[in-house]
Amino acid sequence: MTEEITKELAPDEITSHRYSTKIYRRKTVSVMVGDVAIGSEHPVSVQSMINEDTLDIDGSAAAISRLHEVGCEIVRLTVPSISHAKAVGEIKNVLKRNSISVPLVADVHHNGMKIALEVAKHVDKVRINPGLFVFSAPDPNRTEFSKSEIDAIKDKIIQNFEPIVNSLKKQNKALRIGVNHGSLAERMLFQYGDTPLGMVESAMEFIRICDTLDFHNIVISMKASRPPVMLAAYRMMADTMDKEGYNYPLHLGVTEAGDGDYGRIKSTVGIGTLLSEGIGDTIRVSLTEAPEKEIPVAYSILQTVGLRKTMVEYISCPSCGRTLFNLEEVVAKVRDATNHLTGLDIAVMGCIVNGPGEMADADYGYVGKGKGTIALYRGREEIRKVPEDEGVKALIDLIKLDGKWIEPQI
């Protein structure tokens, strides 16, 4: 579980955190998205996004319900037009009739002031992309931006952005300033290049406008499809905000991560690394698969780094010549029997050479003790030996004896 920083840290203390097994989360304000709190004082929340056209009222409501059922805590949907914005209100009514309560986020992109103002009536958070908010097609013949051109664009941004901020402020709703590496504004590319610095400056421009309007219900994201770019951008964003006194939460994600194992690996490398460094307060795993498949990956990342415990943690060795039973088969049997439980660490080890030591932090251990014999452990204590074919049942009986068993739902 997390350990929060509760005092200012001296330089030597900060350095020592690099060698700590605990995560010291970057301190942030709390931002409410519906009834979900985002920030360092709260568990890292899990988000996803539906694939349905928002004009499909019933299809969108069903997709949101599916995500909610598998544990998604905040759901985003795309809102490319005024018609889509109004449809969100109908979707919310369908969800309410079906007793589905989950915070909704509207994704607003190109020149989206009017759309954002309409959809803000129906959602808990609006996401805008700074690179597309005041958008015009790039000029392939352009060689530079003059100061007057840059100033004119900034004036237009303020003119279009201020009504949205004031609307969200009046309704006490949230804003995500969501920068994407692949959609930086043309003037940012001319000033800073296609770099993490350009991403940071793109976000900071909008943060400073919000500050002048005394609006602080803000979450920031700095997504890229390549983890090294994403990591650099988020680290730089956190440092820049902290130096300027903006302690806003960060939404983590590797955008367009792909599918299958590689998409999961990319997401884990990017999201997991930053979480381990204490950076990040809400996450979305972006897979080219059904959105419901993103949620188990997200919770696995959070559990792996020790920030949330939502499932059984299984510890098992890779097997070797000392193992006297089919370890892969036994792990599968133990998992099948116990994976409905939460908050437990269960170790399955092939032999006693490394088993008791490697599983010292586990709640329960299932260890090969010799041919055809299993030793069951509670923590470091060996409880009993049983024949191998009785091992899984005996493990369940031990968990029941300790009052930690819950019958699986059929």
KOLLUMSE-859572 format. One record per residue: residue in three letters; y, z, x of N, C-alpha, C in turn. Coordinates in steps of 0.05 Angstrom, whole numbers, plus 5000, padded with zeros to 4 digits. Atoms other than C-alpha are relative to their C-alpha. Example, Ala and Ser with C-alpha at 12.3 -4.5 7.8 and 13.67 -1.06 7.14 Angstrom:
KOLLUMSE-859572
ALA,4976,5000,5018,4910,5156,5246,5024,5000,5018;
SER,4976,4999,4984,4979,5143,5273,5022,5014,4985;
//
This chain:
KOLLUMSE-859572
MET,4976,5000,5017,5000,5000,5000,5025,5000,5018;
THR,4976,5003,4984,5072,4990,5022,5012,5027,5007;
GLU,4984,4977,4992,5113,5041,5059,5029,4990,5003;
GLU,4972,5011,5000,5188,5032,5046,5016,5013,5023;
ILE,4980,4989,4981,5244,5041,5097,5019,5017,4984;
THR,4983,4982,5015,5283,5101,5073,5024,5009,5016;
LYS,4978,4992,4983,5333,5107,5130,5007,4976,5019;
GLU,4993,5021,4980,5370,5064,5181,4982,5003,5024;
LEU,5019,4999,4978,5325,5046,5239,5014,4994,5026;
ALA,4990,5005,4973,5343,5051,5312,4986,4976,5012;
PRO,5013,5024,4989,5328,4990,5355,4972,5004,5010;
ASP,5027,4995,4990,5268,5023,5387,4980,5003,4977;
GLU,5017,4997,5023,5241,5040,5318,4993,4973,4988;
ILE,5004,5027,5010,5250,4968,5295,4979,4986,5017;
THR,5019,5013,4982,5212,4943,5356,4972,5011,4995;
SER,5026,4988,5004,5156,4993,5343,4986,4990,4975;
HIS,5013,5010,5025,5145,4964,5273,4983,4976,5005;
ARG,5016,5023,4994,5117,4902,5305,4971,5008,5006;
TYR,5027,4991,4993,5057,4944,5326,4989,5019,4979;
SER,5009,4982,5021,5050,4983,5261,4981,4985,4981;
THR,5018,5011,5020,4994,4973,5211,5012,5001,4972;
LYS,4987,4998,5026,5043,4988,5155,5021,4978,4997;
ILE,4980,5020,5005,5090,4938,5123,5026,5014,4992;
TYR,4974,4989,5006,5164,4958,5123,5016,4978,4986;
ARG,4987,5021,5015,5195,4916,5068,5030,5000,5004;
ARG,4970,5003,4998,5265,4889,5076,5012,5011,4974;
LYS,4988,4987,5023,5309,4930,5030,5017,4981,4984;
THR,4985,5018,5018,5336,4893,4970,5009,5015,4975;
VAL,4994,4990,5026,5370,4906,4904,4977,4993,4981;
SER,5020,5007,5021,5327,4903,4841,5013,4981,4980;
VAL,4991,5021,5019,5334,4842,4796,4980,4999,4978;
MET,5018,5001,5023,5305,4844,4726,4998,4972,4990;
VAL,5006,5025,5013,5272,4782,4700,4983,5007,4975;
GLY,5013,4989,5023,5255,4801,4629,4994,5029,5006;
ASP,5008,4973,4994,5216,4865,4637,4986,5004,5027;
VAL,5012,4999,4973,5192,4849,4708,5023,5004,5020;
ALA,4981,4994,4980,5231,4880,4765,4992,4987,5027;
ILE,5004,5013,4974,5238,4840,4830,5017,5014,5021;
GLY,4985,4986,4979,5257,4876,4894,4982,5018,5016;
SER,5016,4985,4981,5234,4920,4950,4989,5027,4989;
GLU,5009,4975,5012,5226,4981,4905,4977,4996,4980;
HIS,5020,5008,5020,5174,4944,4863,4977,4984,5012;
PRO,5021,5017,4990,5107,4910,4872,5009,4971,5001;
VAL,4994,5029,4998,5111,4838,4895,4988,4986,4976;
SER,5009,5012,5025,5106,4798,4831,4989,4972,5005;
VAL,5013,5026,4998,5066,4734,4819,5010,4981,4979;
GLN,4989,5020,5018,5094,4671,4788,4984,4974,5001;
SER,5011,5027,4999,5071,4601,4770,5018,4983,4981;
MET,4985,5019,5016,5096,4540,4732,4981,4982,4985;
ILE,5017,5017,5016,5066,4500,4675,5005,4971,5007;
ASN,4998,5029,4995,5053,4425,4681,5009,4985,4976;
GLU,4995,5014,5025,5066,4408,4608,5030,4992,4998;
ASP,4973,5007,5008,5128,4370,4584,5010,5021,4980;
THR,4989,4979,5016,5172,4423,4554,5005,4992,4971;
LEU,4996,5010,5028,5183,4379,4492,4974,5004,4984;
ASP,5025,4994,5014,5109,4392,4476,4999,5030,4995;
ILE,4997,4972,5006,5121,4458,4442,4973,5015,5001;
ASP,5026,4986,5002,5049,4478,4426,4985,4999,5026;
GLY,5014,5002,4974,5021,4451,4492,5012,5018,5021;
SER,4987,4983,4981,5073,4488,4532,4994,5030,4995;
ALA,5006,4972,5007,5062,4553,4494,4971,5007,5008;
ALA,5028,4995,4992,4986,4546,4505,4997,5003,5030;
ALA,5002,4999,4971,4996,4534,4579,5011,5027,5011;
ILE,4988,4975,4993,5041,4595,4585,4981,5023,4994;
SER,5020,4979,5008,4989,4637,4548,4977,5001,5019;
ARG,5022,5000,4980,4934,4614,4596,5008,5014,5026;
LEU,4991,4987,4975,4975,4635,4656,5003,5031,4996;
HIS,4996,4971,5006,4992,4702,4623,4973,5014,5000;
GLU,5027,4988,5003,4918,4715,4609,4987,5005,5027;
VAL,5012,4996,4973,4899,4708,4683,5017,5017,5018;
GLY,4985,4981,4985,4953,4755,4706,5027,4990,5011;
CYS,4973,5010,4991,5015,4711,4719,5021,5017,4987;
GLU,4980,4981,5010,5075,4756,4712,5027,4988,4992;
ILE,4976,5015,5007,5132,4705,4708,4992,4971,4999;
VAL,5008,5028,5003,5125,4633,4684,5025,4982,4999;
ARG,4978,5019,4998,5171,4575,4700,4993,4974,4985;
LEU,5005,5026,5013,5179,4510,4660,5024,4982,5006;
THR,4979,5019,4992,5220,4447,4674,5017,4993,4976;
VAL,4980,5005,5022,5283,4433,4634,5019,4978,5010;
PRO,4984,5022,4990,5310,4363,4651,5022,4990,4981;
SER,4981,5010,5019,5352,4353,4588,5008,5021,4980;
ILE,4992,4982,5021,5389,4387,4531,4977,5003,4980;
SER,5023,4998,5019,5330,4370,4485,4979,5019,5010;
HIS,5020,4982,4988,5283,4405,4533,5010,5029,4998;
ALA,4989,4973,5000,5330,4465,4536,4997,5012,4972;
LYS,5003,4990,5027,5330,4472,4460,4970,5005,4993;
ALA,5029,4996,5005,5254,4464,4459,4990,5026,5011;
VAL,5008,4974,4989,5248,4526,4503,5003,5022,4979;
GLY,4997,4980,5021,5275,4567,4445,4977,4999,4980;
GLU,5022,5002,5018,5220,4540,4401,4974,5010,5013;
ILE,5024,4990,4985,5167,4554,4454,5000,5031,5000;
LYS,4999,4970,4999,5191,4626,4459,4993,5011,4972;
ASN,5007,4990,5027,5185,4633,4383,4970,4999,4995;
VAL,5029,5002,5002,5113,4608,4386,4986,5023,5015;
LEU,5011,4979,4984,5097,4658,4441,5003,5027,4986;
LYS,4995,4975,5014,5129,4714,4401,4981,5003,4977;
ARG,5019,4999,5023,5087,4697,4339,4972,5006,5009;
ASN,5027,4995,4990,5025,4700,4383,4998,5025,5017;
SER,4999,4974,4985,5046,4767,4414,4997,4997,5030;
ILE,5000,5005,4972,5053,4737,4483,5027,5006,5011;
SER,4975,4991,4988,5107,4772,4523,4999,4996,5030;
VAL,4999,5006,4971,5120,4741,4592,5028,4988,5006;
PRO,4974,5011,4993,5187,4727,4626,4999,4970,5006;
LEU,4999,5029,4996,5207,4654,4626,5024,4993,5019;
VAL,4980,5010,4982,5246,4617,4680,5004,4970,4995;
ALA,4994,5028,5004,5281,4550,4668,5007,4986,5026;
ASP,4995,5016,4976,5280,4498,4724,5021,4979,4993;
VAL,4979,5019,5006,5346,4460,4722,5009,4986,5026;
HIS,4994,5014,4975,5362,4405,4772,5026,4984,4999;
HIS,4977,5018,4996,5408,4344,4773,5023,5006,4980;
ASN,4976,4997,5016,5479,4358,4748,4995,5016,4974;
GLY,5012,4986,5022,5452,4412,4703,5017,5021,4987;
MET,4984,4979,5012,5512,4453,4679,4995,5004,4970;
LYS,5003,4998,5029,5506,4437,4605,4971,5009,4992;
ILE,5028,4992,5005,5430,4443,4607,4996,5030,5005;
ALA,5003,4972,4993,5434,4510,4642,5013,5018,4980;
LEU,4986,4984,5020,5484,4537,4592,4984,5002,4974;
GLU,5016,4999,5024,5439,4518,4534,4974,5016,5004;
VAL,5026,4987,4997,5373,4542,4563,5003,5030,5007;
ALA,4996,4972,4994,5403,4608,4587,4999,5018,4975;
LYS,5003,4985,5025,5402,4629,4514,4971,5009,4995;
HIS,5028,4997,5008,5326,4626,4513,4982,5012,5022;
VAL,5018,4991,4978,5300,4647,4582,5011,5025,5013;
ASP,4993,4976,4986,5303,4707,4627,5013,4994,5027;
LYS,4988,5007,4975,5323,4670,4690,5003,4970,5001;
VAL,4995,5029,4996,5353,4602,4708,4997,4994,5030;
ARG,5002,5008,4972,5334,4567,4772,5016,4974,5004;
ILE,4985,5024,4993,5383,4517,4802,4994,4993,5029;
ASN,5005,5010,4973,5373,4474,4864,5027,4992,5012;
PRO,4974,5006,4990,5437,4474,4906,5003,4971,5009;
GLY,4998,5028,4990,5421,4405,4935,5003,4980,4978;
LEU,4999,5019,5023,5418,4373,4866,5020,5009,4979;
PHE,4984,4989,5022,5466,4416,4826,5024,4982,4993;
VAL,4979,5021,5003,5526,4369,4836,4990,4976,5016;
PHE,5016,5020,4986,5488,4306,4852,5012,4972,4997;
SER,4995,5029,5000,5506,4235,4870,4982,4987,5020;
ALA,5019,5014,4982,5461,4184,4903,5011,4998,5028;
PRO,4990,5003,4972,5467,4184,4980,5009,4971,5005;
ASP,4989,5026,4992,5508,4127,5009,4988,4992,5026;
PRO,5013,5007,4975,5467,4090,5061,5019,4990,5021;
ASN,4981,5010,4980,5530,4064,5094,5019,5022,5010;
ARG,4982,4979,4991,5563,4131,5102,4994,5009,5028;
THR,5003,4990,4972,5576,4155,5173,5010,5028,5004;
GLU,4989,4973,4998,5613,4220,5159,5011,5009,4973;
PHE,4985,4988,5023,5643,4267,5107,5026,5011,5010;
SER,4974,4989,4993,5717,4281,5112,5003,5027,4989;
LYS,4995,4973,5011,5744,4351,5101,5008,4998,4971;
SER,4991,5002,5028,5777,4328,5037,4977,4994,4981;
GLU,5023,5006,5016,5712,4300,5011,4983,5026,4996;
ILE,5016,4975,5001,5675,4365,5027,5014,5020,4982;
ASP,4985,4981,5017,5730,4407,4994,4999,4992,4971;
ALA,5002,5009,5028,5728,4363,4932,4973,5006,4988;
ILE,5027,4993,5009,5653,4373,4926,4997,5030,4994;
LYS,5001,4971,5004,5660,4448,4934,5015,5008,4975;
ASP,4984,4994,5024,5714,4449,4880,4984,4993,4975;
LYS,5016,5009,5023,5667,4411,4833,4977,5019,4996;
ILE,5022,4981,5003,5610,4459,4848,5010,5025,4986;
ILE,4989,4976,5012,5654,4519,4831,5006,4995,4970;
GLN,4993,5006,5027,5679,4485,4768,4975,4999,4981;
ASN,5025,5002,5016,5607,4471,4744,4983,5025,5000;
PHE,5018,4978,4996,5574,4533,4770,5011,5026,4987;
GLU,4988,4975,5011,5623,4587,4746,4993,5005,4971;
PRO,5007,4994,5028,5608,4578,4671,4971,5010,4998;
ILE,5028,4991,5000,5533,4587,4685,4998,5029,5009;
VAL,5000,4973,4990,5544,4649,4726,5011,5020,4979;
ASN,4988,4982,5020,5590,4679,4673,4982,5004,4976;
SER,5019,4998,5023,5539,4663,4618,4977,5019,5007;
LEU,5022,4982,4992,5482,4697,4657,5009,5029,5003;
LYS,4989,4973,4996,5526,4756,4674,5004,5013,4973;
LYS,4995,4989,5026,5546,4765,4601,4974,5008,4986;
GLN,5025,4995,5013,5473,4763,4579,4982,5019,5017;
ASN,5016,4983,4981,5449,4806,4638,4974,4987,5007;
LYS,5023,5015,4992,5401,4752,4659,5002,4992,5030;
ALA,5002,5005,4971,5379,4728,4728,5004,4971,5007;
LEU,4997,5027,4989,5392,4668,4772,4982,4998,5025;
ARG,5013,5006,4974,5347,4637,4825,5015,4977,5013;
ILE,4988,5021,4983,5383,4598,4879,4977,4989,5016;
GLY,5025,5010,4989,5324,4554,4898,5004,4976,5017;
VAL,4996,5022,4981,5334,4512,4961,4973,4988,5006;
ASN,5024,5015,4991,5282,4458,4977,5007,4984,5025;
HIS,4996,5015,4975,5277,4429,5047,5003,4970,4995;
GLY,4999,5029,5004,5266,4360,5018,5022,4990,4982;
SER,4979,5009,5018,5327,4359,4973,5027,5012,5007;
LEU,4974,4991,4991,5386,4382,5015,5021,4980,4992;
ALA,4978,5018,5007,5453,4353,4993,5007,4983,5025;
GLU,4993,5019,4978,5477,4293,5034,5020,5013,5019;
ARG,4980,4989,4982,5537,4331,5061,4988,5022,5018;
MET,5013,4980,4984,5492,4388,5085,4984,4986,5023;
LEU,5015,5015,4979,5449,4337,5122,5019,4990,5022;
PHE,4981,5009,4980,5511,4309,5156,5011,5023,5017;
GLN,4988,4977,4985,5537,4378,5175,4979,5014,5017;
TYR,5020,4983,4987,5472,4413,5195,4974,4986,5007;
GLY,5025,5013,4995,5417,4362,5197,4979,5010,4980;
ASP,5023,4992,5017,5349,4368,5163,4987,5024,5012;
THR,5008,4976,4985,5342,4439,5188,4999,5025,4983;
PRO,4999,4974,5014,5329,4511,5166,5029,5010,4997;
LEU,4972,4992,5001,5403,4524,5182,5013,4986,4976;
GLY,4989,5014,5023,5422,4471,5131,4991,5012,4974;
MET,5011,4987,5024,5377,4505,5080,5015,5026,4995;
VAL,4987,4975,5003,5409,4572,5093,5029,4997,4991;
GLU,4972,5005,5008,5480,4545,5089,5003,4991,4971;
SER,5000,5010,5028,5463,4510,5024,4998,5024,4980;
ALA,5003,4977,5017,5441,4576,4993,5025,5018,5002;
MET,4978,4982,4996,5498,4617,5023,5025,4991,4985;
GLU,4977,5010,5015,5550,4572,4991,5000,5010,4971;
PHE,5002,4991,5028,5525,4590,4922,5000,5030,4998;
ILE,5000,4971,5000,5514,4663,4939,5029,5010,5001;
ARG,4972,4992,4997,5587,4669,4960,5016,4996,4975;
ILE,4986,5005,5025,5611,4638,4896,4992,5022,4980;
CYS,5009,4978,5017,5569,4689,4857,5014,5026,5006;
ASP,4987,4976,4991,5599,4744,4898,5029,5002,4990;
THR,4972,5000,5009,5670,4723,4880,5002,5005,4970;
LEU,5001,4996,5029,5649,4727,4807,4987,5027,4993;
ASP,5012,4974,5003,5618,4796,4817,4973,4998,4984;
PHE,5026,5004,5012,5549,4770,4797,4979,5004,5021;
HIS,5019,4993,4979,5489,4799,4834,4971,5000,4991;
ASN,5028,5002,5009,5426,4786,4792,4988,4974,5011;
ILE,5007,5024,4986,5404,4736,4843,4974,5003,5016;
VAL,5024,5003,4983,5337,4716,4875,5003,4974,5015;
ILE,4997,5024,4983,5334,4666,4932,4973,4990,5009;
SER,5024,5012,4988,5280,4617,4953,5008,4978,5019;
MET,4994,5019,4978,5277,4572,5015,4974,4984,5005;
LYS,5027,5012,4998,5216,4528,5003,5000,4974,5016;
ALA,5005,5025,4985,5188,4474,5048,4970,4995,4999;
SER,5028,5007,5001,5122,4437,5050,4985,5006,5026;
ARG,5012,4993,4974,5109,4455,5123,5005,5029,5006;
PRO,4995,4971,4995,5098,4529,5138,5019,5006,5023;
PRO,4981,4992,4979,5136,4529,5205,5029,4997,4991;
VAL,4973,5003,5010,5199,4503,5170,5006,5022,4980;
MET,4997,4979,5020,5189,4551,5112,5004,5027,5013;
LEU,4998,4975,4986,5179,4610,5159,5028,5004,5013;
ALA,4974,4999,4986,5242,4594,5200,5022,5004,4980;
ALA,4979,4999,5020,5284,4584,5137,5002,5028,4987;
TYR,4999,4973,5013,5264,4650,5104,5009,5022,5019;
ARG,4992,4980,4980,5272,4690,5168,5030,4999,5004;
MET,4971,5003,4996,5341,4661,5179,5016,5008,4976;
MET,4986,4992,5025,5360,4671,5106,5002,5030,4998;
ALA,5000,4971,5002,5340,4744,5108,5020,5012,5020;
ASP,4981,4990,4980,5379,4756,5172,5028,4994,4992;
THR,4973,5007,5008,5440,4719,5147,5010,5017,4977;
MET,4992,4983,5022,5442,4756,5081,5005,5029,5009;
ASP,4997,4973,4991,5432,4823,5115,5026,5004,5016;
LYS,4976,4998,4984,5488,4810,5164,5026,4999,4983;
GLU,4976,5003,5017,5536,4791,5108,5000,5020,4977;
GLY,5001,4979,5021,5515,4849,5063,4989,4991,4973;
TYR,5012,5010,5025,5476,4809,5011,4970,5007,5001;
ASN,5028,4991,4999,5411,4846,4999,4985,4991,4975;
TYR,5014,5012,5023,5381,4799,4948,4971,4995,5006;
PRO,5029,5004,4996,5306,4792,4937,4994,4970,5007;
LEU,5009,5027,4993,5268,4731,4963,4975,4992,4985;
HIS,5024,5012,5013,5219,4687,4925,4987,4982,5020;
LEU,5014,5014,4979,5167,4660,4973,4982,4978,4989;
GLY,5019,5021,5008,5129,4595,4969,5000,4977,5021;
VAL,5002,5026,4985,5103,4535,5009,4998,4979,4978;
THR,5000,5019,5022,5122,4479,4962,4982,4976,5007;
GLU,5017,5023,4997,5075,4420,4951,4978,5005,5021;
ALA,5020,4992,4980,5020,4455,4990,4975,4983,4999;
GLY,5024,5017,5003,4966,4407,4964,4979,5014,4984;
ASP,5022,4989,5015,4898,4425,4937,4978,5011,5018;
GLY,5023,4992,4985,4832,4455,4957,5005,5021,5021;
ASP,4998,4980,4978,4821,4497,5019,5026,4997,5015;
TYR,4976,5004,4983,4879,4465,5057,5025,5010,4986;
GLY,4977,4990,5014,4929,4480,5003,5001,5030,5000;
ARG,5001,4971,4999,4906,4552,5001,5006,5011,5028;
ILE,4995,4991,4972,4908,4558,5077,5030,4998,5006;
LYS,4971,5003,4996,4979,4530,5080,5016,5022,4986;
SER,4985,4980,5014,5003,4578,5027,4996,5028,5012;
THR,5005,4974,4987,4969,4637,5060,5014,5004,5026;
VAL,4986,4999,4974,4998,4621,5128,5029,5006,4996;
GLY,4971,4996,5004,5069,4616,5101,5006,5026,4986;
ILE,4994,4977,5016,5069,4669,5047,4990,5026,5013;
GLY,5011,4976,4989,5023,4719,5081,5014,5009,5025;
THR,4986,4993,4975,5060,4716,5148,5026,5015,4993;
LEU,4975,4987,5007,5127,4733,5116,4996,5027,4986;
LEU,5006,4974,5012,5098,4787,5072,4993,5021,5020;
SER,5008,4981,4978,5067,4819,5134,5024,5009,5016;
GLU,4975,4992,4986,5137,4820,5164,5019,5015,4983;
GLY,4982,4985,5019,5166,4855,5103,5019,4983,4985;
ILE,4982,5018,5013,5200,4793,5077,4986,4989,4975;
GLY,5010,5012,5025,5189,4772,5004,4995,5020,4978;
ASP,5001,4982,5023,5191,4803,4935,4986,4989,4976;
THR,5015,5013,5021,5158,4752,4889,4990,4974,5012;
ILE,5012,5024,4987,5112,4693,4905,4989,4981,4979;
ARG,5014,5020,5015,5086,4628,4878,4984,4983,5019;
VAL,5018,5018,4985,5026,4591,4907,5000,4973,4985;
SER,4997,5026,5013,5039,4517,4893,4976,4982,5007;
LEU,5024,5017,4996,4973,4479,4886,5000,4976,4982;
THR,5004,5024,5017,4958,4409,4861,4975,5003,4984;
GLU,5023,4993,5017,4909,4440,4812,5011,5013,4975;
ALA,4992,4986,5023,4911,4474,4745,5015,5026,5008;
PRO,4985,4977,4991,4965,4528,4750,4985,5027,5000;
GLU,5015,4975,5001,4916,4582,4730,4985,5006,5026;
LYS,5015,4996,4974,4880,4571,4797,5018,5011,5022;
GLU,4982,4989,4980,4942,4593,4834,5000,5030,5001;
ILE,4997,4971,5002,4940,4664,4809,4980,5016,5017;
PRO,5018,4985,4982,4876,4688,4843,5007,4998,5029;
VAL,4992,5004,4972,4901,4659,4909,5023,5019,5006;
ALA,4977,4983,4995,4967,4696,4902,4992,5029,5002;
TYR,5008,4972,4999,4934,4762,4887,4982,5006,5025;
SER,5016,4996,4975,4885,4752,4945,5018,5003,5024;
ILE,4981,4997,4978,4943,4742,4992,5013,5028,5000;
LEU,4987,4973,5002,4977,4805,4967,4980,5022,5007;
GLN,5019,4979,4993,4913,4845,4973,4993,4999,5030;
THR,5007,5002,4972,4897,4818,5042,5021,5014,5018;
VAL,4980,4987,4983,4964,4842,5070,5005,5029,4992;
GLY,4998,4972,5008,4958,4908,5033,5023,5007,4982;
LEU,4977,4994,5017,5015,4901,4983,4992,5005,4971;
ARG,5010,4994,5027,4975,4902,4918,4970,5001,5001;
LYS,5029,4997,5001,4905,4923,4901,4991,4993,4971;
THR,5007,5009,5027,4880,4883,4841,4971,4993,4997;
MET,5028,5007,5001,4807,4872,4858,4985,5016,5021;
VAL,5016,4986,4980,4750,4899,4899,5004,4985,5027;
GLU,4998,5011,4973,4759,4889,4974,4972,5001,5012;
TYR,5026,5001,4989,4694,4865,5004,5002,4996,5030;
ILE,5001,5001,4971,4680,4877,5078,4971,4993,5007;
SER,5027,5007,4993,4620,4841,5106,5000,4986,5027;
CYS,5002,5011,4973,4597,4821,5175,4990,4971,4998;
PRO,5009,5028,5001,4581,4748,5194,4970,4997,5003;
SER,5029,5000,4995,4508,4766,5206,4994,4991,5028;
CYS,5009,5008,4974,4469,4757,5270,4970,5005,5001;
GLY,5028,4998,4998,4399,4762,5297,4989,5028,4994;
ARG,5009,4973,5007,4397,4837,5283,4997,5004,4970;
THR,5000,4997,5029,4405,4827,5209,4972,4993,4989;
LEU,5028,5002,5009,4338,4837,5174,4998,4992,4970;
PHE,5001,5011,5028,4357,4810,5104,5021,4978,4998;
ASN,4981,5023,5005,4395,4750,5075,5027,5012,4992;
LEU,4975,4987,5005,4465,4777,5082,5017,4985,4979;
GLU,4984,5016,5019,4499,4720,5045,4991,5004,4971;
GLU,5012,4996,5027,4452,4729,4986,5007,5028,4989;
VAL,4995,4973,5009,4462,4804,4984,5029,5004,4993;
VAL,4971,4998,5006,4538,4799,4988,5006,4988,4972;
ALA,4996,5012,5026,4535,4752,4928,4991,5018,4978;
LYS,5011,4982,5021,4492,4801,4889,5019,5024,4996;
VAL,4982,4977,5002,4538,4860,4905,5026,4991,4987;
ARG,4975,5010,5012,4600,4818,4887,4996,4996,4970;
ASP,5005,5006,5028,4569,4795,4821,4998,5026,4984;
ALA,5004,4975,5015,4553,4867,4802,5025,5017,4999;
THR,4977,4981,4998,4621,4898,4821,5027,4986,4998;
ASN,4974,5013,4997,4675,4845,4820,5019,5004,4976;
HIS,4982,4994,5023,4702,4869,4752,5015,5026,5005;
LEU,4987,4975,4994,4723,4935,4785,5026,4995,5015;
THR,4975,5003,4985,4791,4947,4817,5004,5025,5018;
GLY,4992,4978,4983,4817,4990,4873,4979,5011,5019;
LEU,5021,4991,4982,4752,4997,4913,4996,4982,5024;
ASP,5009,5015,4977,4731,4976,4983,4970,5004,5003;
ILE,5029,4998,4998,4657,4959,4988,4992,4983,5024;
ALA,5009,5014,4976,4625,4940,5054,4970,4994,4998;
VAL,5028,5008,4998,4560,4902,5063,4995,4991,5029;
MET,5003,5005,4971,4536,4904,5135,4970,4996,5006;
GLY,5027,5008,4994,4474,4874,5166,4983,5020,5015;
CYS,5016,4980,4985,4454,4931,5212,5018,5024,5007;
ILE,4986,4975,4994,4474,4999,5238,5015,4999,5027;
VAL,4988,5002,4974,4499,4974,5306,5031,5002,4998;
ASN,4972,4999,5004,4570,4960,5283,5008,5009,4972;
GLY,4995,4995,5028,4563,4974,5208,5017,5025,4994;
PRO,4985,4975,5008,4585,5047,5201,5028,5001,5012;
GLY,4973,5000,4988,4643,5037,5249,5019,4981,4987;
GLU,4983,5021,5011,4669,4972,5221,5008,5005,4971;
MET,4994,4996,5028,4666,4997,5150,5011,5028,4995;
ALA,4992,4971,5002,4696,5066,5164,5021,5004,4979;
ASP,4979,4996,5020,4754,5054,5116,4991,4993,4972;
ALA,5010,5008,5026,4710,5030,5059,4993,5024,4983;
ASP,5008,4979,5019,4696,5071,4997,4970,5003,5000;
TYR,5029,5001,5001,4623,5050,4996,4989,4980,5020;
GLY,5013,5018,4981,4576,5019,5046,4971,4994,4993;
TYR,5027,5009,5005,4511,4980,5039,4991,4988,5027;
VAL,5006,5007,4972,4479,4976,5108,4970,4997,5004;
GLY,5028,5004,4992,4413,4948,5134,4992,5022,5019;
LYS,5009,4977,4983,4375,5007,5164,4974,4994,5014;
GLY,5026,5007,4989,4311,4971,5183,4988,4980,4980;
LYS,5012,5020,5017,4265,4919,5154,4993,5012,4973;
GLY,5006,4991,5028,4264,4928,5078,5013,5025,4991;
THR,4987,4975,5007,4309,4989,5079,5030,4998,5001;
ILE,4971,5000,5001,4381,4999,5059,5010,5028,5000;
ALA,4987,4974,5001,4426,5058,5074,5026,4997,4985;
LEU,4975,5000,5016,4482,5073,5024,5019,5022,5011;
TYR,4980,4982,4989,4546,5106,5048,5022,5005,4979;
ARG,4975,4994,5013,4604,5141,5015,5020,5006,5022;
GLY,4983,4997,4977,4659,5131,5065,4983,5000,5025;
ARG,5015,4999,4975,4630,5152,5132,4973,5014,4997;
GLU,5023,4983,5004,4575,5194,5102,4976,4984,4988;
GLU,5024,5012,5011,4505,5167,5093,4989,5017,4978;
ILE,5008,4985,5023,4482,5186,5024,4969,4999,4996;
ARG,5029,5002,5004,4411,5159,5018,4990,4973,5010;
LYS,5013,5025,4993,4362,5106,5039,4983,4991,4976;
VAL,5016,5010,5022,4329,5060,4988,4987,4974,5008;
PRO,5012,5026,4994,4283,5000,4989,5020,4978,4994;
GLU,4981,5021,5003,4321,4935,4995,5003,4989,4972;
ASP,4998,5012,5027,4303,4910,4926,5013,5019,4979;
GLU,4986,4981,5017,4335,4973,4896,5029,5005,5009;
GLY,4974,4994,4988,4398,4970,4938,5024,4997,4982;
VAL,4977,5005,5017,4447,4939,4889,5001,5021,4977;
LYS,5001,4980,5022,4425,4985,4831,5008,5027,5011;
ALA,4994,4974,4988,4429,5045,4877,5030,5003,5006;
LEU,4971,5000,4995,4500,5026,4897,5016,5004,4974;
ILE,4987,4996,5026,4520,5021,4824,4997,5028,4991;
ASP,5005,4972,5009,4489,5089,4810,5018,5019,5016;
LEU,4983,4983,4984,4529,5119,4867,5029,4998,4991;
ILE,4973,5003,5010,4594,5090,4841,5003,5014,4973;
LYS,5000,4985,5025,4576,5117,4772,5001,5030,5004;
LEU,5001,4971,4994,4561,5185,4801,5028,5011,5007;
ASP,4973,4992,4992,4632,5187,4829,5021,4995,4978;
GLY,4981,5004,5022,4663,5168,4762,5018,4976,5004;
LYS,4983,5023,4995,4691,5102,4788,4989,4974,4988;
TRP,5012,5024,5012,4647,5055,4748,5013,4994,4973;
ILE,4991,5010,5026,4673,5014,4690,4981,4978,4991;
GLU,5018,5021,5010,4626,4973,4647,5014,4974,4998;
PRO,4987,5026,5002,4640,4899,4652,5004,4991,4971;
GLN,4996,5010,5027,4670,4866,4591,4984,4974,4996;
ILE,5017,5023,5005,4624,4815,4559,5018,4978,4988;
//
